[in-house]
Amino acid sequence: MPSVAEYRDRVQRVQAAMATRSLAALVVADPANIYYLVGYDAWSFYTPQCLIVPAVGDPHFFARTMDAAGARFGADLGPERVHGYPEELVHRPDRHPYQWICQRAKEIGLLPDDGQIAVEADAHFFSVRGYLALAELCGADRLIDSAELINWVRVIKSDYEQDQLRRAGRICSVAMATALDVIEPGVRQCDAVAAISSAQIAGVDDQGGDYPAIVPLLPTGAGAGVPHLTWTGDRFVGGEVTTIELTGVSRRYHAPLARTVMLGRPPRRLSLVAGVVGDGMAAVLELIKPGVTADEVHAAFDAVLARHQLIKESRLGYSIGIGYPPDWGERTISLRTGDQTQLRSKMAFHVIAGMWADGWGYELSESILVTDAGAERLTDVDQVLRVKGR
């Protein structure tokens, strides 16, 4: 786990960012951001919970009473900073936990009577009803969007975080090797995912694995022409392609990876795209270093595609780190046209070159750390199209 000093430094950097916007308080609902600031890790985010960070002083955690008790396990929270709302407020149509949270936070001085209060308006687990409850008691005119304030603080990884990403990469390499080995004609897709999931959770000798924010994705056959499909109970069929996207997870830090396997002789078009995408990935990894913009990274990939009359309309990647369902991205930097963010040392990205068409698809990705020397790959899996059973 991070040291107490590291948790304190994270909170101070967030409060410094709050000060630049003159915020009186920040209501944190994203479980990844709660984990980042205080280390609370539980599957409790399906009910309202939040961390309230004041402009000055320590953050306080609010959750359902039965979940608040878990804050003493691994979290940087003393009992005086943990508050559990009554069970009777869970799933009520007439009352909402954020009403109780707001009243309690006001009592202890976390939500002052004046000044702007930022909320994570785009967080997956901050509901409209939660916002309305806060607006009712704090005043809608005082609530503003945090604009991913904490997520932007998170983009620079500490030494501890870089170590966890490298561990996640080792776990991911084992999980992908398992996937490439188990996918064969006649094998049920669900059985392949069972083997992959076992490898993800078992981890490696020096680090057990965590559950992933996104389950293994295996678009197969005609479905390989679109991304993000999961598995079925059907069997893999010779002559079909499968794209695989999965991750390794170490203490909530994710290192995703995508590869493609062809069961039989690949069509000429697929072989051509695989070669071009491989060349594009090599150009991108060669270019990535501090000072290069996200736009320039995408342009380098596009330049390789253009030589072969190919186009990739979707972004080429995004920043990664801590992840909770339903996403392992940080919702900050995107490697795409127009994003002028400069890459800096200690940032981490999932560079994903996915190409999809009617009836087929090809995916190749790498998770990388930006270092002063360039891009450091977090995984160790061959980048070629895997062909099995010609």
N, C-alpha and C positions, 0 to 999 in steps of 0.2 A: 504493500500500500504506500501511497505518497506519505512523506513526513508531515507532521503538523505544520512545520514551517512552510512547506509547499502549499498546503491548503490556505494558510494565512496569506501567502503571496498572491494566490489566485483571487481571493476575495478583495485584497487591496487593489489589484489591477482592475477588477471589475468596478470597484467604487471610484477609482480614478477616471474610468471611462464614463461613469455616471456623472461625475463632477463636471466633465466637459459639456454635458447637456443640462446641467443644473437640475438633476432629478432628485426628488425627495426620497424615493423608494423604488425598488424594482421587484415585481412579482414574478417569480420564476416557476413555470409549470412544466417545462421540458425536462423529463427525467434524466436526460444526458447532462443537462446543465446543473441540475441538482447534484448529480453524482460528481461532476467536475468540481463543484465548490465545497461539498461537505462529505462526499463518499457514500451517501445513502444509496443502497442497491437492493431493491426488492421489486417483485411484480405486483405493485400496488397502484400503479399509475392509471388503472382502469376506473378508479374512483378519484374524486378531486383531491389533489395534494399540491402543495407549493412550498417554495422557500421564499421568504421575504427578506430582501437585502436592503437595509437602511443606508442612507447617505454616509453615515458614520456609525460604527459599532458592528456587532456580530449579527449574522443572519439567523433567522429563526425558521424552524420547519413546522409545517402544519399538515396533518394527515388524519385519516380515520383512526380512531383510538387504537384499534387492534394493530394497525400498521405503524402507528407512532412508536409503539413499544419496540419495534425492530430497529429504530434509529440508533440504538445503543450498540448495534453490532456493526463494527467497522466504520461507522460514520464519525466525522469530526464535529460532534454535537453533544454538549452537556445536557443533562435532563431539564435544566431551566430554559433551554432553547428549543424544546420539542413540545408541541401542543396537539392533542388529539381531540377531534370533534366527536360529538355523541353519535352512537350507532343509529339512532332514530333519524338522522339526517340523510342516511344513505338511500338513494333512489326514491326520493320523495317528490311528488309533483307540485307540492305547495311551498316547499322550503328547499333551500340549497345550502350545501356546506360552505360556500364562499361568503354567505351572510354571517355565519358564525366566525369564520376565519377573519373577516374584515373587522368585526366587532372586537374580537380578542386582540388583533394586531393594533387596533386603535388604543385599547386599554393599556398596552405595554409600550406604547410610543413608537411603534414601527411605521405607522401610517399617520403622519402629521396632518393637521387640519388645512395646511396650505402647501403649495408646491405641486409639481407634476409627478405622477406615479406612472412608471412604465410597466406595461404588461407584454408578455410574449404572445402577441396577437396571432401569430402564425404557427404556434406550437401545436402539435397534433393532439395533445391532451388538455388543451385549454378550450372549453366549450363556450358557446354563445351564452348559455345560461350562467356560466361562471362569470363571464364578462358583465352581464347585466346585473348580477348580484353585487359585484364590485362597484359598478356605475351607480347603483341605487344608493349605496352607503357612502361612497367617496366622492361622487359627482362625476358624471360622464365627461364634463369639460376638463377634468384633471387627468383623465386616463389617456395615455399615448402609447403608440406601438414602440416596443424596445428596439425594433429593427435589428434583431439578432445580436444585440449588444454583447452578450456573453459568448455567443458562437464566434464572433470576430476576435475576442480575446483568446479563444481556444486555438486559433489557427497556428500559433507559434507553440511548438511542443517542447516541454521540458525534457531533461535527460531521462527522467523516469518514464515519461510518455513515449519517447523514442524507443526505449527498451521494450515497453509493452507492445508497440507496433511491430518490432522485429520478432518478438515471441509469437505474435498473432500471425506474422508471415510464415514462420516455420510450421505452425499448425495448419495454415492454409495450404502449404505445399503438400503436406501429407494427405489432407482431405482431397485435393485435386488429383493427386496420384491415385488415390482410391477410386475416385470417379472415373478416371480414364481407364483404369484396370477393370472395373466391374461392368461397364457398359458393353454388352455383347448382344448379338441377336438371340432372342428367346428369353432374355432376362426381363423380369417385370421392372417397370420404372420405379415403383414403390420400394422394391427390394434394393435397387441401386441407391436410392435416397436413404434408406435405412443404414446402409454401409457408410455412406458419406457422413450422415449425421453422427454415427458412432465415432468416426475419425475426428470430426469437429469437436465433440465433447471430450473424448479421451485425451486429445492434445498430444503433447510430446513429453519426453522424459522429465524435463525441468519445468513444465508448465501445463496444467490441465486446461481444457478449453471451456469457454462459456457458451451459452445459447446465442445464436446469431440474431441480429435485428431483422434479417431477411432470410427466409428459408432457402435451401438450394433451388435454383431455377434451371429447368431442363426442357426448353422448347425442343420438340422432336418431330422429325418428318416434315409434313406440311406446316406444322406449328412453329418450326424453326425460322420461319419468315417473319416472326414478330417476337419482341423481347418479353421478358417477365412472366412467361407462363410457368406454372409449377408442374408437378408430375401427375400421372394417373396410374391405374392398375394395369395398363396395357403393356405389352412386351415390346422391347426394341426389335426393329425389323432391319434385316440386311438391305443395303442400298439407300439407307436414310441417314441424314445428318442430325446431330444433336449439339446444341450449344449449351455450355455449362457455365453458370455463374454462381459462385459460392464464396465463403469467407472463412478465415480463421479469426477467433476472438480470444483475446487475453485480457482479463479484467476489464471487459467492456470495450477494449480497443480493437477495432476491426481492420483487417488487411484483406480486401476482396480480390478475387481473381476470376478471369473468364478464359475458357479455352473451348475448342471445337473438336468433335470426334466424328469421323465418317466411317460407317460400317459398310465397307465395300469400296469399289473404285470411285473416286470423287469425280463429279462432272467437271468439265473443263472450266466452266465459269467459276465454280467454287475454288478450284486450284489457283486460278488467276487472281481472284480476290484475296485469297489467303496470302499469296506472295506480295501483292501490293500493300495490303494492310501491315504485313510484317515489315516491309520497307518503311512505311509511314511511322510505325511504332519506333523503329530504330532511329529515324530522324528526330522524333520528338524526344526520346530519351537522351540523344546526343545534345539537343538544344537546351534542355531544362537546366537552369542554374539560377542563382540569385540575380535579380534585376530584370530577367526576362518577363514579359507580360503574359497573362493568360491568353490574350488575343494572339500573340506571336506564336504560342505553342500550337493553338488550333490552326493557324495559318501554315505552319510547317507541315502538318499532316495533310491539310487540304492541297498543298502544292504537289505532294506525291500522288494523291488521288487524281488530280487534274491531268497529270501526264498520261493517265489511262482512262480518261473520260468518266471518272467515278465521282460521286458526290456524297458527302455525309452531312445531313441536315441537322442532326442532333448534336449536342455538346460532346466534347471529347473526354470530359472528366470533371472531377469536383473534389473539394477538400474532404478529408476523412479524419477520423479519430474515434472518440467515444460514440457508441451507437446503441440505441434502444429501438424496439419495434415502433413504427414500421419502416425505419430507414437507417442506413449507416452513414449517410452523408451529413456534412455540417451545415448545409444551407447557407454557404457564404460564397466562396470563389468557385466559378465555373470556367473550365477551359473551353471557351467559345468566342466566336467573333464578337468584338465590342467590349469584352471585359478587359479593362486596362489595369487591373490589379497586378502589381509587380510581385513575382514570386520571391520569397525570402527563405533563407536557411532556416531549417527546423519546421517547415510546413510539410504536410503530407497530402498526397493525392491518389485517387483511383483514376488512372488513365485508361479509359475504356473505348476501344475502337470496335464498335458494333456496326455491322452492315447487314441490312435486312432487305429481302425482296420477296416476291410471290413464290412461296413454296420452299424457300431455302434461306439460310442465314449464316453468318460467320461472326464469331466474337473472339477477340483477343484483348486482354487487359493486363495491366500491371499496377500494383500498389507500390508507391515510391515515397521516399523521403527526399526532400530537397536539402542538399548539403553544399558547403562551399566548393566542393569538388564536382558537384553535379547531381544527377539523379541516382539515388541508391535504391535498387530493387529490393523489396521486402520478401519476395518469394524466389523459389529456385525450380521453375518448371519450364521445360522447353517451349518455345513460342511457335512451333510448327503446327500445322493442321495434323491431328492424329488420325491416321488411316489404319483401320483394322479389318482383316479378312477380305483382301482384294478378290 
